[in-house]
Amino acid sequence: MGLDDLVNKAKDMLGSGTAGTAAAGGSAAGGAAGLIDKAKEVLTDERIDQVAGAIKDKTPDNIDAMVDKVAEKGKQFNN
């Protein structure tokens, strides 16, 4: 495949860009929603507390308040 072939393929892809972009955008939105749903299934409040506890065990005590804030935000996201 030569440079001309690559340029022509790129032009073809860009020429049908509106339809391709809309399809890709719809697919990405659907995939993102699926990932969020999966994350909500896995990241229960109990699991968030476990992870926060593990982080607090490994980090200095002055980080604990920040970890607690992030854990609370994660729990809010789940509800």
C-alpha positions in Angstrom: 0.0 0.0 0.0 1.5 3.3 -1.1 1.1 6.8 0.2 -1.5 7.6 -2.4 -3.6 4.6 -1.2 -3.4 5.9 2.4 -4.4 9.4 1.4 -7.3 8.1 -0.6 -8.5 6.0 2.3 -8.3 8.9 4.6 -10.2 11.1 2.2 -12.9 8.4 1.9 -13.2 8.2 5.6 -13.4 11.9 6.0 -15.9 12.2 3.2 -18.3 10.0 5.0 -17.3 11.6 8.3 -20.7 13.0 9.3 -22.4 9.6 9.3 -19.4 7.8 10.8 -18.9 10.4 13.5 -22.6 10.1 14.5 -22.4 6.4 14.6 -19.2 6.4 16.6 -20.6 9.0 19.0 -23.7 6.9 19.6 -21.6 3.8 20.2 -19.3 5.6 22.6 -22.3 7.0 24.6 -23.8 3.5 24.9 -20.5 2.0 25.9 -19.9 4.7 28.6 -23.4 4.1 30.1 -22.6 0.4 30.2 -19.3 1.1 32.0 -21.0 3.3 34.5 -23.7 0.7 35.2 -21.0 -2.0 35.7 -19.0 0.3 38.0 -22.1 0.8 40.1 -22.6 -2.9 40.4 -19.0 -3.5 41.5 -18.4 -0.4 43.6 -20.8 -0.9 46.5 -20.6 1.3 49.6 -19.0 -1.6 51.4 -16.3 -2.1 48.7 -15.6 1.7 48.8 -15.1 1.5 52.6 -12.7 -1.5 52.1 -10.7 0.4 49.5 -10.6 3.5 51.6 -9.4 1.6 54.6 -6.6 -0.1 52.5 -5.5 3.3 51.2 -5.5 4.8 54.7 -3.4 1.9 55.9 -0.7 2.6 53.3 -0.6 6.4 53.4 0.3 8.9 56.1 -2.4 9.9 58.6 -2.7 13.5 57.1 -4.2 11.9 53.9 -7.1 10.2 55.8 -9.4 13.2 55.6 -9.0 13.4 51.8 -9.5 9.6 51.4 -12.7 10.0 53.4 -14.0 12.8 51.2 -13.3 10.8 48.0 -15.0 7.7 49.5 -18.1 9.8 50.4 -18.2 11.2 46.9 -18.0 7.6 45.5 -20.9 6.6 47.7 -23.0 9.6 46.6 -22.3 8.6 43.0 -23.7 5.1 43.7 -27.0 6.4 45.0 
